[in-house]
Amino acid sequence: MTFALRLLLVAVVLLMLVAQAGDPVLIIPDGGGAAGPGPVPVSVEVDLSRLLPQLFQERSSTGDPAGAATRGDDGRQLRLESSGATGAPGTGSIPAQFEAETPGGTRGTLWFLLPPPSGSGESRFRLKAPIAAAQPVLSIRSGETNTWYDIAEGAQPVLRYHQGTVPVPPGIGTNYARGDYIMPLYGPSGEVLTDDYPPDHPHHRGLGWSWPVTRWGNEVRDIWAVVGVWARPVAMRRTEGGPVFALLEAENVWKWGDTEPIVREAVRIRAFRSTPEGRWIDIELRLTALADGVAIGGRPHGGYGGFGLRAKPAEGRVITRFTDPAGIQPRRSWLDYSGVFAGGKGPAGLAIFEHPANPLYPSELKEYPELNYVMPAFPGEREVPLARDRALVLKHRVWVHPGMAPAEGLARAWAAYVTAPRAIFEGPARF
């Protein structure tokens, strides 16, 4: 080898090292969280103008919004490349998606789906700026009147969120017309998992949230049974698709007598890309009083109400309810509804996990097999007042999975939700 060729090879290696040294390094510490039954959502707060300044210099020079490249407006994607450290997942590149605090901003949250580690020790990834165009994996489209929003992964439907009123089918009274829920929710092979306007209980609605006791002052009405109070749309605040998740952020108000606003409701739905183990869907509800004396509660002498699922009938159905005994920490709790749904290619189901930060966690897990209804019933037979100055926050994760979920898989899914793997950026890139 000639001296000139050796010099050229050294220069190439040095250039590669310099380029690598400039990439922010993300670390997943050993023991920094629970591994799920498959890839699990992980997030880390970032300021991309500090992590990837070259990206924003490029965008500024062209006059484009600072955050456009990170949101997929130009079809490009962020990615995490494994550095090959001990314990790193067995993959070379993981898509990542940035969620800005404010539209066009550079501060926010970086999300990705982390595969289970292949060994012990920390995992290390380099954050790479987007370099190639690609279509978003998950997309959102709305109806002509913006009363509903569909999330799809490629050509496969994921769910529909109805912000506006859902038309009443023939044979059902128009007094049951309502909105603000998910219907349908689809299974792994495109089968419909949820039911709506069932003749036995027409007020039941897909996957939703409502309360039989909706109090204002000395009077109680019933948003659950659609009596005297309704959730009405104000605005769809955010819709974002991308390689990792699709995000809907809706604002609604509850109207007493369909005229007086008494509650502001903020709904956030984040549906993640599917994996062989299923799909994660995070749903966050924030309720703030707009009047004094507002409270919510479950049905007296029954306790049902809150976040619930009216499922389609399923052959070979199995309903699983599990809550650790009192005194055990951390105290686990989950529901699962599985079976063979019409149109499916085999068994499938969905699990519901409450976040332990929810008030009164864990809620009583209720099942009504004859109605195909399950729920973590919050707040039970008690009433919970809503405040004007702070929101009541309720978080749930839904796991749509193939097969009949085994106990071990449900336990790992709960752990990955509650103690998700921790991610930090190395050195000065830390936020």
N, C-alpha and C positions, 0 to 999 in steps of 0.2 A: 504494500500500500504506500503510495507516494505521500510525501509530507503535506502537500496541498490538499489531498483527499482526507488525510487525518484531521487537518485543520478544519475542513468543511464539516466533517462529522461532529467534531467537538462543538462547533458553532451551532449546529442544528440541535444537539442535545441541550446546550445552554439556553437556546431560545425556547425549547420545550419546557425546561425547568422554570424559566422566568414566567412563561405563560401560565403554567400550573400554579406557581407561587401567587399569582394575582387572583386566582379563583377563591372565593370565600369557602371555608371548610365547615361543614355541618357535622356535628358529633352527636351520636346517640349513645350515651354512657351505658356501660354494662350495668344491668339492674336498674335502669332508669325508668322502667315501666313494664307493664304486662304485655306479653305477646298474645295476639288473638288467634282465632281458628284459621286465619289467613291474613292477607294484608289488611292493616288497620289504619284509620285516619290518624295522622299526626300533624300538629301545627306548631309554628314558632313565630313570635312577633319579630318583624323586620322593618328596616327602612331601606328600600331597594336603591335609593339614591346613594347610599353609603356602600351597600354591598356590591352594586354593579353600576358604578358611575359612568362607565363607557356607554352603557345602554341608554342612559338618560341624556348624555351629551349628544348622542346620535339623534335621539328623538327631538331634542331642543333645536338642533341644527336644521331639522326639516320642518319645524313649526308644529309638530304633532303633539297631542297631549302626553304628558310625562308617563302616565300609566298605561297607555294604549297597548304597548308591546306585551306588558305583563298580563293583561286581561284577555289577550287573544284577539283584539280588534284587528290586528294585521295578520292573524293566522299563525303567529309564532308562539313557541312554548318554552317556558323555563324547564330545566331538567336537573336532576341530581345524579352525578356519576359516582359510583362506588370507587373508593380509593384502594379497595382490596384489603382493608384492615381486618384484623381478627374479629370474627363475629358478624362481618358484613353480610347482608342478604345476598343470595346467589343470583345477582342480576347486575348488569353493567350500567343501566340507566333507568331512572324512575322519573316520570313526569311530575312536575310541580306546578302549582297554581297560586297566584297571588290575589288576595282579597284586600282591596284598599279600604282604609277607614272611611275615606270620603272619595267620591268619584274623581278619578284622575290623580289621586294622591299617591305618594310613594311610601307612606307608612301604613302598615297593616299586618296581615297574617299570611304566612306561606304555608300551604297545605300540600300533603302528599300521602300516598298509601304505602306504608312501610311493610315489606314482607317479613315473615318471621325470621329471626337470626339463624344462621347456619352453624353457629358455635358460640362460645363464651367470648367476652371481651367487648370493647366498644366498637361501634360501626362509624365509619367516616365517609363523607360524601363531599364532592366538590359541586358547588352551585354554578351551573353554566348558563350564560345568557342565551336567549333564543337566537337561532341562526337560520332556521329553515321554516318555511310555511307549512302549516298543517291545519286541517279542519278540526274544530272542537269536537271532542268525543261526545260530550253531553251538550244538548241544545235545549232552548226554550222557545215555544211559540204560543201566541195567544189567539183567542177567538176574535172574530170581527168586532165584537162589542166589548172586548177586554173583560168579560165576565169569568173566563176560565183561562188557565195557563197549563200547557202540557210540557212535561220534561221527558226527553227521549235520549237514548244512547244509540247513536247511529239511527238505524231504522226501527229499533226496538223501543216501544213505549215503556216508560217507567211509572209515571203517575200523572194525574190531572188534579190541580188545585182549583176548586171553584171559589172565587172570591165573591162573585155575584150569585143571584138566585138560580137554583137548578130547576128546570121545568118539571112540573108534576106529571107523572105518567098517567095514562087513562085508568080510571077506577079509583084514584086516590084524591082525597079532598084537597082543594087549593089552599086550605088553611095550613097545610103541612109544608108549603113552599119555603125554602131556606137556602142559605149558602154558607161559605166559610168552612170547608172541609175537603178532604182528599177522596176522590172517587172518579175513576177506579185507581186502585193500586195493583200493579201487575207483578206476577211471579217470574221466576227465572226463565221460563219458556214462553212467556207472553200470556199466561193464563190470568184471568181476573180473580183476585183474592178477596175483594170487598163487595158488599151488597148495599143497595140503596133503595129507599122507599119500599121496604118489604111489606106485604099486605098485613102481616100480623102486628107489626109495630111501624107504621109509616114514618114516624119521626126518627127512626134509626137511620144513621148516615155513615157509610163507609168507614174511614178513619178520621175521627174528628174530636172535638172538645166542646162540651156544653154542660150546663148545670141545671138540675131540676129546681133548685132554690136560687132564684135571682132576686135579691132583695133591694128595694129602694125605700128607705124609711120604714114605715109600718106595713108596707104592702109587699107581698111575694108574688112574683110571676115566674115563668118557666121557659128559659131559652132552650132547654133540652127537648121539651115536647112542643116547642114552637107556639107558646101561649103568651102573648102580651109583650114580648121583647124579642128583637131580631138583631143579628149582626149584619151591618151594611158596609159596603166598601167605601173607603176614602180615597186610597191611591195604592198603586203598586210602586213601591219605593225603589226596588232594585230587581233586575233580572240579569243573571250572568251565567253563561255557559263556559265550558273549558275542558281541559284534558283530565281533570281530577274530579270535579263536581259541578253541579248546576245549583244555582242559588236563587231563591225567591224571597223577597222581603215585602210583606203586605201590611197596610194599615187599614184597620176597620174600626167602626164604632158600634157599640150596642145601643139600640134605640128603644126606649120605653114607649110603648104604644106606637112604635115606628115613627116617633116624632122627636122625643127628648133624648139627647145623647147622655148616657150615664157611665159608660166605660170606653176607654181607648184601648184597643187591642192591637199589638204588633206581633206578626207571625213571621218566623224565619224558618224556611225549609231548605235544607242542604242535602241533596241526593248525590251520593258518590258513585264513581265508576264501578261497574260490577267486576267481580273476580270469580274464579271457580267456586269459591266458598260462599258467594252471595253478594248482597248489596247492603250498605249502611245508609240509613236516612236519619238525619238529625232534625228534630222539630223543636223549636223554642217559642214559647208563648209568653208575652209580657202584657199584664193587665193593670191599667191605671184608672182610678176613679175620676170621673168628670163631675161628680156631684157628691154631696155628703150623704152618709148613711147607706152606702152600697156594700153588699156582701154577696158571696156565693156559697153554696152548700150542696151536699148530696140529698137524695130523696129521704125524707123522714121515714123511719122504720124500715129503711132499705139500704140507705147509704150509697147507692150507686150514683154515678155522675163523674164528670171530668174527661180525661183522655181515654177514648175507648175505640174498640174495633167491632163493627158488625161485619162478620165474614160471610163469604159464600159457603154453602154446604160443601163438605169434602168427604170423599169416601175414605174409610179407615181413619177417621179423624182422631187425633190425640190432642187434648188440651193439657198443658203442663203449667202448674203454679208452684213456685218455689220461693220461700223466704226463710232466711236463717233465723234460728231462735233469738229472742231478745238477749242482749248481753254480748253477743259475738260481734267483734269488730275486725275488719269492716263487715257490715251486715249486707249480704247479697239478697237480691230480689229480682225475679223476672217472671214473665208470662210467655207461653208459646202456643201457637195454634197451627197444627200441621196435618196434612192429609193429601189426598189426590184430588185436585180441583179440576173441574170441567175444562177441557182444552189443554191440560198440562201433559207433559211427557213422562211424568212420574211424580212421586211424592214431593211436596214443597211446603213451605210454611213461612210464618213470620213471628219473630219474638219482639216483645216490648220491654224496654229497660227504662226505669225511672232513674234520673240522676240523683245521687245522695244529697246534693245541695238543695233539692226541692223541699219546701216546707212539709213537715209531718212525715218525711220519709222514714220507713217504707209505708206506702199506702196499702190498705187491704186489697188483695188480689181477688177479684170476683169473676165468676164464670156463670153463664146461663146457657148450658149446652143446647137446650131446646130452641134457643134463639140465635145460636152461633155468635154469641156476644161475650167478649172478655174485656177487662179493664183493670188498671190500678186505680181504685176508686178514691180520688182526692176531692174534698177533704173528709169523706165519710158523712156521717149524720150531723156533724158540727157545721157551723157557718164560719167563714173566714172573711173578715172585712177587707175591702180594697181601699187603698190610700190614694190621695191626690198627689202626694209629693214623692212617692216611690212605687215602682212597679212590683207586682207579684210575678215572679219568674218561675215558669215550669218548663223543665227540659226533659225530653224523652229521646231515646234512640230506638229505631225500628231496624231489625235485621231480617231482610228477606233472603231466605236460604233455600237451596235445593235439598231434598231429602227430609227425613224425620230427624230433627235436631237432637243429637245425643246430649246427655247431661253435661259431659265434659266440654262439649262445644259451647253450650250455653254459658257455662261458668267462665270459660275463657273470653267469650264475647262480652260478658258483663265486666270482667276485669280490664279488658282493653278499653272499654268506655270510661270507666271510673279512674283508672290509673294508666292512661295512654302513655306510650313511650315518650320520654322527655327528649327534646331536641334543643341544642344550643349551638351558636356559631362561635368559632374559635377566635380568640384574640380581639383585636379592635373592631371586628365586624359585629361583635355582640351588641344587641339592642337593649 
